[in-house]
Amino acid sequence: MEIAVLGWGSLIWRPTHCDTTLELRHPGHWEPDGPTIPIEFARISRDGSLTLVVVPEYPHIVTTLWSMSAHQTLDPAIRNLAARECITENLNSIHGVGRDGSIIGSSNEEIATTVESWLGDQEDSLGAAIWTGLGTQPRRWRDRGYREGFTQANALSYLRSLQADENHPAFEYIRRTPEQIMTPIRKQQAYEEGLL
């Protein structure tokens, strides 16, 4: 069975992380016509970057990228993606769906339905799609004084608080994100940097 790995952020430009390389059939090659799902710069990572995650029920959607896993069974494909994402314990953070509608991990049902529909439009050999399902981490937002957690206003406020350090990893992450992932926060950040 062929397995699609969906990507939108650092998987694209940094396939090796946490001493693990994402194993793809064609390393470095990503197709631009993945499923269209709600994604935003909504998670504060350990290094302070504002990273892209799936945000169910978010009103803005983007077309993701995808590449073929080097693995042809789900367990090693999931474990490889989890290891690259530094997920060592709870593999439920790797989400996915099979062509038959079976849900992998703790995938949001609406997102899984969208991806299942996309799979139905692909070649029959593509039997499943997997992606990283890390959430917005409300606690990290609260630790920085944003009691409501992620909102567009809070994300932009957070980025503005970092502007004195133009080399902060948060800005590198946004700049290196594939151009097609143009979210409202990225658009506003580009405008404020004078790039739009």
C-alpha positions in Angstrom: 0.0 0.0 0.0 1.2 3.5 -0.8 1.1 6.0 2.0 1.0 9.8 1.5 2.7 12.0 4.1 1.1 15.4 4.3 3.3 18.4 5.0 3.0 22.2 5.3 5.9 23.3 7.5 9.3 22.2 8.6 8.9 18.7 7.2 9.4 20.3 3.8 12.7 22.1 4.4 14.1 20.1 7.4 13.4 16.4 6.8 15.9 15.5 9.6 15.0 16.5 13.1 15.5 14.8 16.5 18.2 12.6 14.9 15.6 11.1 12.5 15.1 11.7 8.8 11.6 11.5 7.3 11.9 8.5 5.0 10.3 9.4 1.6 10.3 7.4 -1.6 11.6 10.5 -3.4 13.5 12.6 -0.7 13.0 16.3 -1.1 10.1 16.0 -3.6 6.7 17.3 -2.5 3.6 17.5 -4.6 1.7 20.8 -4.2 -1.8 19.4 -4.6 -2.6 17.8 -1.2 -5.9 18.0 0.6 -7.2 21.5 1.6 -7.4 21.7 5.4 -7.4 24.4 8.1 -3.8 25.2 9.1 -2.4 28.2 10.9 0.7 29.4 12.8 -1.0 28.4 16.1 1.5 26.4 18.2 4.4 27.8 20.2 7.1 25.2 20.0 9.9 24.5 22.5 12.3 26.9 20.8 9.7 29.7 20.7 8.8 29.3 17.1 5.2 29.8 16.1 4.6 26.7 14.1 1.9 25.5 11.7 -0.7 23.0 13.0 -4.1 21.8 11.9 -6.7 23.9 13.7 -10.1 22.2 13.3 -13.0 24.5 12.6 -10.6 27.4 11.7 -12.2 29.5 9.0 -9.2 29.6 6.7 -8.0 26.6 4.7 -4.8 26.0 2.6 -3.8 23.4 0.1 -1.2 21.1 1.7 1.8 19.4 0.1 2.4 15.6 0.1 5.0 13.1 -0.6 5.1 9.3 -0.7 6.4 7.5 2.3 9.3 5.0 1.7 7.3 2.6 3.8 4.4 0.6 2.4 2.7 -0.4 5.7 1.3 2.0 8.3 3.1 1.1 11.4 6.7 1.9 10.2 5.4 5.0 8.3 3.7 6.3 11.5 6.7 5.5 13.7 9.1 7.2 11.2 7.0 10.4 11.1 6.6 10.4 14.9 10.3 10.0 15.5 11.1 12.9 13.1 8.5 15.0 15.0 10.2 14.1 18.3 7.1 12.2 19.4 8.4 9.3 21.4 5.4 8.1 23.5 1.9 9.0 22.3 1.7 7.9 18.6 -1.9 9.2 18.6 -0.4 12.6 17.7 0.2 11.1 14.3 -3.2 11.4 12.5 -4.3 9.8 9.4 -7.1 8.1 7.4 -7.3 5.1 5.1 -9.0 5.1 1.7 -11.6 2.9 3.4 -12.4 5.7 5.9 -10.5 4.1 8.8 -9.2 6.8 11.2 -5.6 6.7 12.4 -4.7 8.2 15.7 -7.0 10.8 17.2 -7.8 12.5 13.9 -10.6 15.1 13.8 -13.5 13.5 12.0 -14.1 16.4 9.6 -10.4 16.7 8.7 -10.3 12.9 8.2 -13.3 13.1 5.9 -11.7 15.8 3.8 -8.5 13.8 3.5 -10.4 10.6 2.7 -12.2 12.4 -0.1 -8.8 13.6 -1.4 -7.5 10.0 -1.3 -10.5 8.9 -3.4 -9.4 11.3 -6.1 -5.9 9.8 -6.2 -4.6 6.6 -7.8 -6.0 3.4 -6.3 -2.5 2.4 -5.0 -2.6 5.3 -2.5 -4.2 3.6 0.4 -3.7 6.1 3.3 -2.5 9.5 4.3 -0.8 10.5 7.5 0.1 13.8 9.1 1.3 15.4 12.3 -1.6 16.2 14.6 0.0 18.3 17.3 -2.4 20.8 18.7 -2.2 24.5 19.6 -0.8 23.7 23.1 -3.0 26.1 25.1 -0.7 25.8 28.2 2.2 27.3 26.3 0.0 30.3 25.3 -1.1 30.8 28.9 2.5 30.6 30.1 3.2 33.6 28.0 0.2 35.6 29.3 -2.3 34.7 26.6 -5.1 33.3 28.7 -7.5 32.6 25.8 -4.8 30.4 24.1 -4.4 30.7 20.3 -6.2 33.5 18.5 -5.1 35.4 15.4 -4.7 38.5 17.6 -2.6 36.6 20.1 -0.4 35.1 17.5 0.3 38.5 15.9 0.9 40.0 19.4 3.4 37.2 20.1 5.3 37.8 16.9 5.4 41.5 17.5 6.9 40.8 20.9 9.8 39.0 19.2 10.5 41.7 16.5 13.6 43.0 18.3 15.3 39.8 17.4 14.9 39.4 13.7 16.9 36.1 13.8 14.4 34.5 16.2 13.5 31.0 15.0 9.8 32.1 14.8 10.6 34.3 11.8 12.8 31.7 10.1 10.0 29.2 10.3 7.5 31.6 8.7 10.0 32.6 6.0 10.9 29.0 5.1 7.3 27.8 4.9 6.3 26.9 1.4 4.8 29.9 -0.4 1.4 28.2 -1.0 0.8 28.0 2.7 -0.4 31.6 2.9 -2.4 31.9 6.1 -3.9 35.1 7.5 -1.1 35.3 10.1 1.6 34.8 7.5 0.0 37.4 5.3 -0.2 40.0 8.1 3.4 39.2 9.2 4.6 39.7 5.6 2.8 43.0 5.4 4.3 44.2 8.6 7.8 43.2 7.4 7.1 45.2 4.2 7.1 42.1 2.0 3.6 42.6 0.7 
